[in-house]
Amino acid sequence: MSQAELGAPQGRGELRDKPQTTRSRRTTFYGTLFRNELHTTFRRWRTLALLAVLAAVPILVGTAVKIETGDDSSAGPGGGGGGPAFISQITNNGLFLVFTALAATLPFFLPMAIGVIAGDAIAGEANAGTLRYLLVAPAGRTRLLLTKYATVMTFCLVATLVVALSALAVGAVLFPLGDLTTISGTRITFAEGLGRALLIALVVAASLIGVAALGLFISTLTNSGIAAMATTVGLLITVQILDQIPQLHALQPYFFSHYWLSFADLMREPVYWDDLVKNLGLQALYAAVFGSAAWARFLAKDITA
């Protein structure tokens, strides 16, 4: 067999393999970029401090309930007085501390932490002078923005799970565990209760999609990470206040925070899905609108430093 005959099939094979090799390299690069973003985000002292504060909230709530009730106090459904949802049931079952902690952190602590991370995503890189070096790599602005958003969403999930796991650990130490009673009065097993706690944590994390997209959009508007974080948190507080004004009831269903506490409906039997679906749909709408706005702004952004 001639040398030319041997070379021809080999050349055609190389041409066929080249696109696959290129795609493989791109996939590896984008995976590496995402891992680097996660590593950079979660090794910062600011991120660790935020997670520590979130983990401390269930400890404070559980300790306060334990001190208030005492070991020999009655723990009926009516006990406990006011406070976040499920707080009167904590002494009956420590699993309720998970629901209470999520209800206590969702209105402010969790979204504030997300606002800090999202607001710093692009503006922090621009302020540090590293944004243009990231764009020199073959990632492109769109993929870099998607990587930033995926990192923020990962933080949403991690932050929510930190609250839930901290509450579960504290609840197991301070209070009894076992079968629990739903809001509707039916009994479910502890295993089913754990499953619902996980589902609630996932819903809470998904409820922060809108804040993450809003913070990312604000982050593309400025080169100051502090300004982006302060603006995001300020808008969060403003929306929370507006959501409590009765005269604005016509607008309130469109505020990203309006259906946040609908996760409590997962503890009903049967589950009430109406507000849960509205919440997830509203978060998807905010993600689409502000995600598109962030993309359009970032594509046109002048990277000078």
LUMLOMAR-419799 format. One record per atom (N, C-alpha, C, CB): x, y, z. Coordinates in steps of 0.001 Angstrom, whole numbers, plus 500000, padded with zeros to 6 digits. Glycine has a CB too. Example, Ala and Ser with C-alpha at 12.3 -4.5 7.8 and 13.67 -1.06 7.14 Angstrom:
BEGIN
513190494310507800 512300495500507800 513200496700507800 511308495527509046 512850497750507080 513670498940507140 512900500030507870 514084499402505725 
END
This chain:
BEGIN
500864498799500000 500000500000500000 500887501233500000 499029500015501242 500514502201499188 501353503388499040 501211504310500243 500994504140497757 502183505175500333 502168506152501434 500992507109501307 503482506945501469 500618507460500066 499498508391499854 498188507773500301 499405508800498378 498068506448500018 496828505773500430 496703505728501949 496778504348499859 497866505528502577 497835505511504041 497514506881504615 499166505025504590 497982507918503964 497795509278504476 496420509824504255 498771510190503855 495731509391503191 494425509984502874 493380509710503945 493929509461501545 493157508451504342 492154508207505396 492520508884506700 491987506715505634 493826508904506984 494248509532508241 493916511012508246 495748509333508466 494118511695507121 493801513115507035 492327513379507204 494265513674505724 491498512524506535 490055512720506666 489606512489508106 489295511780505717 490248511523508786 489902511281510184 490243512455511061 490600510054510693 491385513091510763 491766514264511548 490775515393511352 493168514730511173 490264515539510108 489268516595509864 487982516312510604 488982516736508369 487620515029510662 486395514689511385 486564514887512887 485990513245511091 487754514588513394 487984514679514837 488182516106515314 489183513857515217 488561517017514409 488893518378514832 487727519108515479 489380519168513657 486498519099514887 485382519786515571 485082519194516931 484131519731514720 485172517840517050 484905517220518340 485949517641519377 484879515693518201 487205517701518935 488268518128519847 488065519574520284 489642517969519182 487649520425519324 487404521835519654 486265521980520650 487091522635518386 485188521222520405 484053521287521337 484460520787522715 482864520462520806 485266519726522739 485715519189524026 486552520208524779 486517517902523823 487427520893524044 488257521896524693 487424523054525214 489313522407523731 486416523450524439 485557524546524886 484786524156526134 484587524956523777 484240522919526123 483507522447527298 484403522420528528 482926521054527043 485632521942528342 486580521913529451 486908523319529940 487858521195529034 487061524250528986 487387525622529373 486255526257530165 487695526463528138 485011526089529690 483886526704530394 483667526067531761 482613526592529559 483918524737531857 483834524094533159 484897524614534106 483961522595533015 486092524831533570 487177525385534382 486869526807534809 488496525346533614 486297527597533891 485926528974534219 484902529008535343 485375529691532984 483900528120535279 482873528073536322 483480527639537654 481733527116535918 484354526643537623 485002526197538865 485863527299539463 485857524951538609 486557528035538606 487379529137539104 486525530228539739 488216529726537972 485371530507539127 484469531510539695 483945531058541061 483292531780538734 483580529788541155 483117529260542443 484214529346543490 482648527808542294 485424528961543095 486554528990544029 486834530413544491 487811528390543378 486802531353543547 487060532750543892 485992533305544822 487139533598542631 484729532967544543 483616533499545337 483616532936546752 482286533190544657 483785531628546883 483614530998548187 484869531033549049 483181529581548004 485983531517548517 487160531648549365 487304533059549929 488406531276548586 486449533987549496 486515535350550007 486000535392551441 485706536310549112 486652536223552250 486230536378553639 484818536940553732 487201537283554389 484456537806552786 483108538379552794 482059537288552620 482963539436551686 482295536371551695 481350535277551475 481260534375552700 481758534458550248 482389534042553278 482396533195554469 481698533874555644 483829532836554852 481873535199555750 481205535941556822 479693535925556635 481715537388556871 479239536084555391 477804536042555106 477223534671555455 477539536371553623 477912533618555084 477435532272555406 477444532028556915 478296531218554699 478429532579557609 478483532424559066 477299533124559736 479809532983559617 476969534320559262 475820535042559814 474536534256559567 475712536455559195 474386533702558359 473187532921558048 473104531676558921 473174532526556568 474241531037559160 474242529846560011 473948530183561468 475579529135559910 474255531419561870 474035531817563262 472573532109563568 474866533033563584 471786532463562550 470380532820562790 469607531655563409 469707533254561476 469670530423562868 468949529321563520 469436529044564943 469086528062562693 470730529257565190 471252529053566537 470609530036567513 472785529206566553 470514531294567101 469900532311567956 468416532032568164 470091533704567350 467710531673567093 466269531408567209 466028530193568093 465637531188565815 466759529112567847 466577527908568648 466904528124570112 467423526799568105 467983528848570381 468364529124571771 467323529994572461 469737529808571826 466819530996571738 465795531878572317 464525531111572656 465467533020571354 464100530216571763 462893529428572018 463121528487573198 462485528625570759 464305527889573265 464601526964574356 464598527680575699 465948526284574129 465193528857575760 465225529625577005 463825530099577385 466174530828576871 463048530527576381 461716531064576643 460759529996577156 461154531695575386 460818528806576572 459856527764576940 460288526972578164 459649526822575780 461587526711578289 462048525890579418 461782524422579147 461359526320580726 462375523579579942 462238522137579728 460866521611580110 463288521400580511 460185522232581071 458927521684581568 457732522510581129 458958521594583075 457882523369580101 456747524169579650 455915523384578667 457216525478579018 454642523719578578 453753523040577644 454089523463576232 452277523339577963 453971522504575303 454332522759573915 453177522398573012 455588521976573518 452107523096573167 450955522849572321 450965523730571108 449686523052573086 449983523506570190 449935524282568975 449746525752569221 448857523787568109 449164526094570332 448938527507570575 450049528185571317 447693527689571316 451064527404571765 452141527994572518 453082528751571649 452876526961573265 453892529562572267 454929530252571528 454595531641571132 455261529510570349 453341532024571190 452974533384570844 453189533684569393 453739534347571668 453577534941569110 453762535363567736 455103534954567211 453598536840567614 455501535605566128 456779535291565516 456586534668564158 457581534370566401 457686534247563540 457603533631562223 456726532399562235 458978533274561724 456284531992561038 455460530799560918 456195529592561491 455078530550559448 455436528666562110 455934527410562676 456640527576564012 456867526762561709 456837528804564526 457660528952565721 457003528319566937 457936530418565990 455667528268566944 454980527683568097 455119526163568135 453507528065568077 455586525557567045 455707524106566982 457132523609567228 455231523619565643 458073524514567411 459472524098567516 459692523190568719 460385525320567613 459068523515569864 459284522701571065 458706521301570904 458664523380572285 457705521130570020 457161519795569760 458074518980568853 455776519903569133 458705519645567923 459522518943566947 460604519888566439 458656518406565774 461862519501566603 462960520358566192 463021520602564700 464236519774566639 462347519764563887 462346519974562438 461674521284562067 461650518819561734 460752521743562920 460080523012562636 461041524189562725 458918523220563600 462194524009563360 463175525084563393 463711525373561987 464327524724564343 463751524350561122 464179524568559737 463220525527559041 464254523225558966 461923525266559179 460927526120558528 460941527532559116 459527525505558667 461095527609560431 461114528913561092 462336529724560690 461082528740562605 463497529067560632 464726529767560265 464656530296558830 465933528838560425 464105529504557923 463969529958556541 462980531121556449 463513528799555635 461905531052557239 460936532150557247 461538533416557845 459683531749558028 462458533257558799 463081534413559444 464159535052558578 463676534005560773 464867534237557805 465979534774557003 465561535214555613 467066533745556884 464466534673555084 464085534985553704 463732536448553466 462926534140553309 463023537120554362 462682538521554061 463875539453553948 461773539045555110 464981539179554656 466091540141554618 467468539487554493 466061540991555858 467823538590555424 469194538083555486 469616537364554207 469341537145556663 468799536423553742 469156535686552537 469239536591551305 468150534581552294 468194537384551000 468311538254549819 469406539302549936 467004538945549569 469698539771551167 470797540724551326 472125540066550938 470857541250552785 472323538820551384 473552538113551025 473645537905549518 473623536762551746 472530537548548890 472515537371547432 472798538696546741 471156536800546960 472219539783547258 472452541095546665 473915541504546724 471607542131547360 474584541161547806 476009541490547934 476833540716546903 476512541177549365 476572539420546771 477338538591545833 477035538989544387 477021537095546051 475742539181544062 475374539531542688 475846540927542318 473867539430542503 475729541870543257 476140543237542958 477617543367542698 475759544138544075 478396542471543282 479849542529543120 480350541711541930 480520542042544381 479461540961541278 479882539998540267 480655540638539128 478686539280539718 480100541691538519 480751542368537392 481459543632537869 479720542714536295 480766544425538688 481345545694539143 482620545471539949 480330546469539982 482658544413540740 483855544129541523 485052543805540645 483595542985542471 484811543059539562 485895542756538617 486374544019537916 485432541721537576 485419544876537530 485793546123536864 486579547028537797 484550546851536356 486170547092539067 486858547942540030 488270547435540326 486053548026541320 488421546107540324 489734545525540593 490639545518539363 489572544116541111 490081545839538197 490868545866536969 491085544509536342 492179546484537237 490306543511536754 490485542150536227 489459541778535163 490411541153537356 488488542645534917 487419542294533988 487933542126532565 486336543351534020 488770543046532113 489241542943530731 490163541740530544 489968544225530323 490849541312531605 491697540134531493 490847538863531395 492653540048532694 489695538864532054 488780537744531901 488247537666530475 487625537861532892 488015538833529867 487463538865528512 488517538560527457 486839540220528235 489797538636527808 490847538258526862 490770536760526572 492246538633527413 490391535979527581 490222534539527387 489060534301526432 489980533812528744 489036533142525736 488003532910524707 486632532574525282 488437531791523795 486253533228526352 484945532964526944 483867533806526289 484973533230528443 484176535065525979 483158535946525434 482327536554526541 482267535196524459 481733537681526240 480965538391527267 479721537624527688 480569539766526764 479036537019526721 477801536304527056 478079535139527992 477112535799525786 479078534342527651 479383533172528487 479947533586529843 480377532250527770 480699534676529873 481198535156531162 480039535601532042 482197536315530964 479062536297531458 477901536743532224 477095535550532716 477016537669531377 476909534540531857 476184533343532270 476923532613533388 475976532409531077 478243532587533311 479035531955534370 478875532702535689 480519531900533972 478880534032535624 478676534843536829 477299534568537437 478824536347536502 476285534508536578 474928534275537079 474813532872537677 473892534461535946 475429531872537023 475401530515537568 476097530460538921 476061529530536595 477162531241539078 477863531291540364 476983531902541449 479163532091540234 476277532976541094 475375533606542063 474257532647542452 474782534909541488 473705531933541465 472639530985541764 473153529824542630 472031530447540461 474389529415542409 474981528392543271 475090528890544705 476365527983542748 475459530164544850 475514530743546191 474120530781546816 476119532160546144 473090531071546021 471713531045546537 471402529693547162 470702531353545413 471747528633546440 471464527282546931 472290526960548166 471738526249545839 473579527290548125 474456527003549263 474004527767550505 475912527361548923 473680529048550343 473252529865551478 471974529319552105 473040531314551040 471025528906551264 469771528352551778 470015527041552514 468771528136550635 470862526190551947 471160524915552602 471923525118553902 471960524016551670 472762526147553982 473471526449555233 472473526767556337 474453527632555040 471466527583556013 470427527910557002 469667526654557413 469446528965556437 469269525842556424 468467524653556712 469252523632557525 467978524017555416 470502523387557149 471302522394557866 471657522862559274 472574522084557088 471942524142559422 472210524677560747 470981524535561640 472638526147560656 469826524853561091 468576524742561861 468280523292562217 467399525336561070 468534522375561281 468286520959561561 469194520457562678 468493520116560295 470457520854562643 471396520431563685 471004521003565048 472824520867563323 470675522287565091 470282522920566360 468974522328566862 470144524451566193 468024522101565952 466749521515566345 466910520119566912 465812521478565169 467838519335566348 468069517983566846 468720517991568220 468932517207565871 469536518992568491 470228519072569781 469302519590570878 471461519977569669 468489520586570580 467708521260571615 466290520717571792 467635522711571305 465740520074570755 464333519673570798 464177518238570298 463464520635569952 463043517620570616 462815516244570134 462523516231568637 461648515587570902 462785515091568013 462478514882566610 461520513708566477 463765514639565793 460730513704565431 459787512615565218 458729513003564216 459139512208566524 457628512261564204 456520512594563320 456032514004563627 455368511572563467 455534514692562601 455101516065562811 453732516299562226 456092517033562209 453112517365562716 451770517740562289 451856518882561291 450894518136563497 451190518743560164 451197519785559145 450286520937559562 450757519215557784 450300522003558771 449417523142559033 447962522720558960 449686524277558039 447669521738558123 446287521269557965 445850520336559078 446127520572556642 446779519964559981 446424519118561112 446666517639560902 445013519321561444 447146517231559737 447424515825559476 448831515476559954 447267515507557974 449046514179560209 450343513710560685 451136513120559523 450170512665561813 452424513445559475 453317512851558490 454547512324559219 453714513884557384 455230511375558598 456404510781559226 457573511764559216 456795509477558511 458572511466560031 459762512322560082 460502512300558745 460705511872561219 460543511126558091 461204511035556783 460499511916555753 461235509574556296 459171511902555773 458436512760554843 458643514226555201 456932512414554852 458748514505556487 459012515875556907 460380516356556429 458922515984558422 461381515468556484 462701515826555947 462629516096554455 463716514713556227 461848515275553747 461683515498552311 461044516840552017 460850514393551701 460048517203552805 459402518503552588 460336519649552975 458092518595553395 461166519435553993 462135520464554368 463119520718553234 462889520055555640 463581519650552580 464479519805551434 463778520521550299 464991518444550960 462524520145550037 461770520797548963 461561522277549263 460414520103548762 461284522599550518 461113523991550916 462413524764550717 460654524082552379 463548524156551083 464838524822550887 465081525112549412 465978523963551450 464733524172548543 464904524384547097 463992525497546600 464618523084546320 462759525552547109 461832526618546708 462340527971547186 460416526353547268 462871528022548397 463420529279548911 464596529742548045 463870529114550384 465476528799547668 466602529151546797 466093529668545455 467529527933546584 465065529021544902 464494529475543629 463813530828543769 463498528450543101 463344531155544962 462688532446545187 463662533609545088 462016532460546545 464957533319545109 465971534366545058 466508534591543647 467112534021545987 465924533911542661 466375534065541271 466208535501540803 465602533117540342 465072536115541154 464810537486540729 465799538480541317 463410537882541110 466104538341542606 467085539227543247 468454539057542609 467166538947544759 468822537810542296 470121537551541672 470222538239540313 470349536039541516 469172538142539506 469182538784538182 469210540304538307 467955538348537363 468434540827539252 468425542278539467 469794542773539911 467367542660540510 470420542071540846 471748542466541314 472786542388540224 472170541607542468 472687541371539360 473639541244538259 473479542387537262 473459539898537550 472233542769536998 472000543906536097 472588545188536663 470500544090535843 472353545444537946 472911546640538577 474432546602538535 472421546767540030 474992545400538663 476440545257538649 477050545646537303 476817543835538991 476266545535536230 476778545922534911 476695547423534667 476016545194533827 476019548145535543 475802549583535331 476916550441535908 474487550001535941 477757549871536752 478771550663537444 480066549885537544 478286551071538841 481140550593537783 482438549962538013 482798549896539489 483514550708537264 481858550277540345 482088550254541789 481310549101542410 481678551601542437 482023548131542964 481353547010543590 480533547425544792 482353545980543994 481049548358545581 480326548823546771 479025549511546367 481204549786547603 479078550342545319 477872551037544851 476837550041544358 478218552034543733 477274549002543627 476339548002543118 475696547223544258 477051547042542164 476500546828545244 475961546086546383 474985546951547184 477103545595547290 475353548220547438 474489549114548216 473184549380547479 475208550441548511 473243549564546173 472030549819545393 471109548610545402 472386550193543954 471681547424545242 470866546204545247 470177546001546594 471732544983544916 470922546152547665 470338545991548999 469316547094549271 471442546005550082 469607548316548812 468651549409548986 467345549154548265 469248550702548500 467412548660547034 466195548318546295 465438547192546983 466535547918544854 466169546239547529 465539545144548250 464731545659549436 466592544148548724 465329546545550233 464630547102551391 463431547935550948 465587547958552237 463599548711549881 462509549548549384 461321548704548945 462990550413548223 461588547634548197 460501546766547734 459799546108548907 461035545695546776 460570545714549927 459964545095551108 459023546071551814 461054544615552081 459419547328551874 458567548338552512 457312548581551683 459340549658552704 457491548724550383 456343548961549493 455358547800549534 456820549186548054 455859546603549761 454991545429549786 454105545390551023 455823544169549718 454386546269551998 453593546314553222 452597547475553254 454508546406554412 452579548294552219 451684549451552180 450357549037551542 452331550635551394 449255549090552281 447970548607551747 447523549340550482 446898548746552801 447840550621550377 447400551396549224 448016550915547906 447734552848549437 449049550098547992 449724549605546779 449362548151546487 451247549740546924 448196547724546965 447829546307546822 447730545875545362 446504546039547520 447422546813544467 447317546454543050 448679546143542435 446650547581542274 449732546755542970 451076546542542432 451831545426543144 451869547820542522 451449545129544363 452223544209545194 452384542808544609 451584544102546529 451394542245543889 451614540913543300 452747540866542280 450351540440542642 453232542034541836 454320542079540855 455680542334541516 454039543162539815 455708542536542830 456971542684543544 457605541308543704 456758543366544931 458914541222543499 459570539908543542 459473539244544900 461019540043543160 459229540019545957 459177539439547305 457761539072547759 459777540408548293 456751539342546942 455370539235547408 454994537806547801 454425539732546334 455463536816547045 455058535426547302 456163534611547974 454653534752545996 457155535273548539 458278534542549106 457854533534550177 459268535514549690 456957533931551063 456589533056552180 455540532017551796 456074533885553334 455244531910550499 454295530892550045 454846529485550225 453937531122548584 456141529348550533 456701528010550747 456014527299551906 458206528098551010 455357528059552793 454635527437553910 453513526529553412 454061528514554839 453017526776552205 451944525943551656 452408524521551377 451404526562550381 453707524298551351 454222522936551191 454019522106552454 455704522971550828 453675522767553553 453403522059554799 451909521888555028 454026522798555972 451139522009553964 449706521731554037 449432520363553426 448883522833553311 448291519815553747 447894518525553218 446428518605552775 448102517400554279 446171518667551454 447138518613550352 447878519947550183 446426518241549041 448961519906549424 449770521107549198 448988522115548375 451095520752548492 449040523404548768 448445524487547985 449493524979546987 447946525661548912 449220524806545714 450211525120544691 450052526491544072 450156524106543624 448913527160544268 448625528395543538 449696529461543753 447274528940543957 449943529840545005 450927530892545284 452352530425544988 450821531342546744 452607529134545157 453938528613544833 454242528762543344 454049527140545245 453262528439542517 453436528573541068 453578530043540684 452247527934540314 452779530900541325 452893532335541043 454281532864541413 451812533117541807 454790532404542544 456115532841542985 457191532438541984 456437532259544362 457200531155541595 458222530677540666 458080531344539298 458135529154540521 456854531568538863 456644532256537597 457126533695537642 455185532220537221 456880534367538771 457332535752538924 458860535827538943 456753536367540214 459495534875539628 460963534865539655 461536534622538267 461475533795540624 460906533731537497 461351533477536123 461200534724535261 460560532314535507 460122535475535482 459912536711534728 460991537734535057 458524537294535024 461294537916536337 462359538848536737 463710538408536169 462439538949538278 463961537095536193 465229536589535655 465326536868534167 465371535081535920 464211536695533444 464227536929531999 464418538412531686 462926536418531360 463687539279532395 463743540715532103 465104541301532487 462619541457532850 465505541100533732 466755541721534190 467982540954533686 466780541794535726 467828539662533416 468921538931532793 469186539437531386 468615537444532766 468113539692530625 468267540245529277 468838541654529325 466924540251528542 468391542437530294 468915543798530443 470396543778530793 468133544561531519 470785542858531675 472210542732532036 473036542309530822 472394541706533187 472514541384530029 473220540935528830 473402542077527836 472464539781528169 472317542837527576 472404543954526633 473375545023527122 471022544569526411 473340545319528409 474231546334528960 475688545859528947 473806546693530388 475903544591529268 477262544088529340 477909544011527953 477275542719530002 477101543676526937 477643543634525586 478105545009525128 476609543086524621 477391546063525568 477726547420525145 478679548111526119 476460548242524997 479046547444527195 479861548072528232 481283548311527715 479889547195529506 481809549489527967 483166549831527578 484124549396528681 483297551349527296 484913548374528385 485853547840529363 487190548560529174 486015546283529210 487455549512530037 488667550336529888 489718550029530920 488317551790529966 489391549235531909 490367548952532973 490339547496533339 490094549805534213 
END
